[in-house]
Amino acid sequence: MMVLFETRYEDYKKDFYRKCTREFTEKNITSIEGIGSWLKQKIRK
């Protein structure tokens, strides 16, 4: 899945794309999923 976003400053966009390696992305998705699970547990209580 390709995500496109618009930035005011082209350098920020280039830096972000350079940073988004497979490892970076997998680590952050795992973290986000963990936060999502935690929030769902809090909502159920």
MOPAC internal coordinates of N, CA, C and O (Angstrom, degrees):
PM7 1SCF
backbone

  N    0.0000 0     0.00 0     0.00 0    0    0    0
  C    1.4421 1     0.00 0     0.00 0    1    0    0
  C    1.5288 1   108.75 1     0.00 0    2    1    0
  O    1.2310 1   120.48 1   -51.50 1    3    2    1
  N    1.2784 1   116.69 1   128.50 1    3    2    1
  C    1.4554 1   121.01 1   179.47 1    5    3    2
  C    1.5228 1   109.11 1  -102.91 1    6    5    3
  O    1.2310 1   121.12 1   -50.88 1    7    6    5
  N    1.3205 1   115.46 1   129.12 1    7    6    5
  C    1.4563 1   120.49 1   179.29 1    9    7    6
  C    1.5209 1   108.13 1  -109.17 1   10    9    7
  O    1.2310 1   120.84 1   -52.70 1   11   10    9
  N    1.2957 1   116.01 1   127.30 1   11   10    9
  C    1.4550 1   120.89 1   178.00 1   13   11   10
  C    1.5156 1   108.63 1  -109.89 1   14   13   11
  O    1.2310 1   120.95 1   -41.69 1   15   14   13
  N    1.3033 1   115.78 1   138.31 1   15   14   13
  C    1.4472 1   118.77 1   175.03 1   17   15   14
  C    1.5125 1   109.38 1  -141.09 1   18   17   15
  O    1.2310 1   121.74 1   -25.68 1   19   18   17
  N    1.2913 1   114.28 1   154.32 1   19   18   17
  C    1.4560 1   120.32 1  -177.36 1   21   19   18
  C    1.5255 1   108.70 1  -102.81 1   22   21   19
  O    1.2310 1   120.83 1   -45.39 1   23   22   21
  N    1.3028 1   116.02 1   134.61 1   23   22   21
  C    1.4583 1   119.51 1   176.92 1   25   23   22
  C    1.5136 1   109.37 1  -124.65 1   26   25   23
  O    1.2310 1   122.05 1   -26.20 1   27   26   25
  N    1.2807 1   113.67 1   153.80 1   27   26   25
  C    1.4603 1   118.50 1   178.30 1   29   27   26
  C    1.5232 1   110.35 1   -74.20 1   30   29   27
  O    1.2310 1   120.89 1   145.62 1   31   30   29
  N    1.3148 1   115.90 1   -34.38 1   31   30   29
  C    1.4511 1   121.48 1  -176.97 1   33   31   30
  C    1.5211 1   110.04 1  -115.20 1   34   33   31
  O    1.2310 1   120.38 1   -65.11 1   35   34   33
  N    1.2849 1   116.87 1   114.89 1   35   34   33
  C    1.4677 1   123.12 1  -175.41 1   37   35   34
  C    1.5294 1   112.13 1   -57.43 1   38   37   35
  O    1.2310 1   119.60 1   145.45 1   39   38   37
  N    1.3287 1   118.37 1   -34.55 1   39   38   37
  C    1.4684 1   121.24 1  -179.62 1   41   39   38
  C    1.5219 1   112.17 1   -61.15 1   42   41   39
  O    1.2310 1   120.18 1   141.11 1   43   42   41
  N    1.3415 1   117.26 1   -38.89 1   43   42   41
  C    1.4582 1   120.24 1   178.49 1   45   43   42
  C    1.5192 1   110.89 1   -62.81 1   46   45   43
  O    1.2310 1   121.02 1   139.05 1   47   46   45
  N    1.3020 1   115.66 1   -40.95 1   47   46   45
  C    1.4605 1   120.73 1   179.23 1   49   47   46
  C    1.5300 1   110.46 1   -63.64 1   50   49   47
  O    1.2310 1   120.41 1   135.35 1   51   50   49
  N    1.3260 1   116.82 1   -44.65 1   51   50   49
  C    1.4643 1   120.26 1   179.15 1   53   51   50
  C    1.5241 1   111.09 1   -63.78 1   54   53   51
  O    1.2310 1   120.07 1   137.61 1   55   54   53
  N    1.3269 1   117.47 1   -42.39 1   55   54   53
  C    1.4683 1   121.09 1   177.97 1   57   55   54
  C    1.5168 1   111.07 1   -61.04 1   58   57   55
  O    1.2310 1   120.58 1   137.75 1   59   58   57
  N    1.3327 1   116.49 1   -42.25 1   59   58   57
  C    1.4571 1   120.65 1   179.86 1   61   59   58
  C    1.5284 1   110.84 1   -62.56 1   62   61   59
  O    1.2310 1   119.98 1   132.97 1   63   62   61
  N    1.3159 1   117.64 1   -47.03 1   63   62   61
  C    1.4575 1   121.16 1   179.89 1   65   63   62
  C    1.5251 1   111.77 1   -63.34 1   66   65   63
  O    1.2310 1   119.95 1   144.49 1   67   66   65
  N    1.3269 1   117.69 1   -35.51 1   67   66   65
  C    1.4733 1   121.16 1   176.79 1   69   67   66
  C    1.5189 1   111.04 1   -66.18 1   70   69   67
  O    1.2310 1   120.70 1   143.38 1   71   70   69
  N    1.3080 1   116.28 1   -36.62 1   71   70   69
  C    1.4620 1   121.97 1  -177.71 1   73   71   70
  C    1.5346 1   112.17 1   -73.78 1   74   73   71
  O    1.2310 1   120.30 1   152.76 1   75   74   73
  N    1.3071 1   117.02 1   -27.24 1   75   74   73
  C    1.4648 1   121.79 1  -172.72 1   77   75   74
  C    1.5217 1   112.86 1   -80.92 1   78   77   75
  O    1.2310 1   121.09 1  -112.53 1   79   78   77
  N    1.3039 1   115.53 1    67.47 1   79   78   77
  C    1.4538 1   120.37 1   173.65 1   81   79   78
  C    1.5299 1   108.50 1   -77.61 1   82   81   79
  O    1.2310 1   120.39 1    -8.93 1   83   82   81
  N    1.2887 1   116.86 1   171.07 1   83   82   81
  C    1.4673 1   120.93 1   178.10 1   85   83   82
  C    1.5314 1   110.00 1   -59.99 1   86   85   83
  O    1.2310 1   120.57 1   135.44 1   87   86   85
  N    1.3319 1   116.51 1   -44.56 1   87   86   85
  C    1.4649 1   121.19 1  -179.92 1   89   87   86
  C    1.5346 1   111.22 1   -61.76 1   90   89   87
  O    1.2310 1   120.19 1   134.17 1   91   90   89
  N    1.3231 1   117.25 1   -45.83 1   91   90   89
  C    1.4664 1   122.60 1   178.68 1   93   91   90
  C    1.5249 1   110.44 1   -58.40 1   94   93   91
  O    1.2310 1   121.05 1   133.47 1   95   94   93
  N    1.3257 1   115.59 1   -46.53 1   95   94   93
  C    1.4576 1   121.20 1  -178.11 1   97   95   94
  C    1.5186 1   111.68 1   -65.14 1   98   97   95
  O    1.2310 1   119.98 1   133.08 1   99   98   97
  N    1.3324 1   117.65 1   -46.92 1   99   98   97
  C    1.4675 1   120.99 1  -179.89 1  101   99   98
  C    1.5229 1   111.45 1   -61.83 1  102  101   99
  O    1.2310 1   120.51 1   138.39 1  103  102  101
  N    1.3272 1   116.62 1   -41.61 1  103  102  101
  C    1.4694 1   120.96 1   179.02 1  105  103  102
  C    1.5285 1   110.50 1   -61.71 1  106  105  103
  O    1.2310 1   120.38 1   134.80 1  107  106  105
  N    1.3124 1   116.89 1   -45.20 1  107  106  105
  C    1.4553 1   120.25 1  -178.28 1  109  107  106
  C    1.5180 1   112.75 1   -71.36 1  110  109  107
  O    1.2310 1   119.60 1   143.74 1  111  110  109
  N    1.3062 1   118.37 1   -36.26 1  111  110  109
  C    1.4672 1   120.53 1   176.69 1  113  111  110
  C    1.5200 1   109.77 1   -64.48 1  114  113  111
  O    1.2310 1   120.08 1   137.90 1  115  114  113
  N    1.3299 1   117.44 1   -42.10 1  115  114  113
  C    1.4572 1   121.09 1   177.86 1  117  115  114
  C    1.5220 1   110.59 1   -60.69 1  118  117  115
  O    1.2310 1   120.53 1   136.10 1  119  118  117
  N    1.3091 1   116.58 1   -43.90 1  119  118  117
  C    1.4601 1   121.51 1   178.69 1  121  119  118
  C    1.5310 1   111.30 1   -62.92 1  122  121  119
  O    1.2310 1   120.44 1   135.41 1  123  122  121
  N    1.3158 1   116.75 1   -44.59 1  123  122  121
  C    1.4679 1   121.42 1  -179.76 1  125  123  122
  C    1.5233 1   110.62 1   -64.31 1  126  125  123
  O    1.2310 1   120.22 1   139.33 1  127  126  125
  N    1.3224 1   117.19 1   -40.67 1  127  126  125
  C    1.4680 1   120.29 1   178.53 1  129  127  126
  C    1.5211 1   110.40 1   -64.11 1  130  129  127
  O    1.2310 1   120.31 1   141.42 1  131  130  129
  N    1.3355 1   117.01 1   -38.58 1  131  130  129
  C    1.4634 1   120.96 1   177.68 1  133  131  130
  C    1.5222 1   111.56 1   -63.52 1  134  133  131
  O    1.2310 1   120.34 1   137.70 1  135  134  133
  N    1.3016 1   116.95 1   -42.30 1  135  134  133
  C    1.4689 1   121.08 1   177.33 1  137  135  134
  C    1.5177 1   110.30 1   -64.72 1  138  137  135
  O    1.2310 1   120.46 1   140.00 1  139  138  137
  N    1.3315 1   116.73 1   -40.00 1  139  138  137
  C    1.4657 1   120.92 1   177.77 1  141  139  138
  C    1.5215 1   111.49 1   -61.21 1  142  141  139
  O    1.2310 1   120.22 1   136.83 1  143  142  141
  N    1.3213 1   117.18 1   -43.17 1  143  142  141
  C    1.4674 1   121.23 1   177.90 1  145  143  142
  C    1.5190 1   110.84 1   -63.37 1  146  145  143
  O    1.2310 1   120.55 1   136.75 1  147  146  145
  N    1.3311 1   116.55 1   -43.25 1  147  146  145
  C    1.4588 1   121.32 1   179.26 1  149  147  146
  C    1.5275 1   110.60 1   -61.15 1  150  149  147
  O    1.2310 1   120.13 1   136.13 1  151  150  149
  N    1.3304 1   117.35 1   -43.87 1  151  150  149
  C    1.4554 1   121.22 1   179.27 1  153  151  150
  C    1.5301 1   111.62 1   -63.55 1  154  153  151
  O    1.2310 1   120.71 1   138.29 1  155  154  153
  N    1.3330 1   116.25 1   -41.71 1  155  154  153
  C    1.4713 1   119.65 1   178.81 1  157  155  154
  C    1.5216 1   110.83 1   -61.29 1  158  157  155
  O    1.2310 1   119.95 1   140.23 1  159  158  157
  N    1.3388 1   117.70 1   -39.77 1  159  158  157
  C    1.4589 1   121.03 1   177.47 1  161  159  158
  C    1.5245 1   110.81 1   -63.69 1  162  161  159
  O    1.2310 1   120.30 1   139.03 1  163  162  161
  N    1.3165 1   117.03 1   -40.97 1  163  162  161
  C    1.4718 1   121.18 1   179.98 1  165  163  162
  C    1.5286 1   111.06 1   -65.94 1  166  165  163
  O    1.2310 1   120.46 1   142.73 1  167  166  165
  N    1.3141 1   116.73 1   -37.27 1  167  166  165
  C    1.4665 1   120.87 1  -179.37 1  169  167  166
  C    1.5237 1   110.35 1   -67.64 1  170  169  167
  O    1.2310 1   120.02 1   142.91 1  171  170  169
  N    1.3164 1   117.56 1   -37.09 1  171  170  169
  C    1.4791 1   121.93 1  -177.65 1  173  171  170
  C    1.5212 1   112.67 1   -68.65 1  174  173  171
  O    1.2310 1   119.77 1   155.64 1  175  174  173
  N    1.3166 1   118.05 1   -24.36 1  175  174  173
  C    1.4746 1   120.98 1  -175.88 1  177  175  174
  C    1.4950 1   112.26 1   -78.00 1  178  177  175
  O    1.2310 1   120.10 1   180.00 1  179  178  177

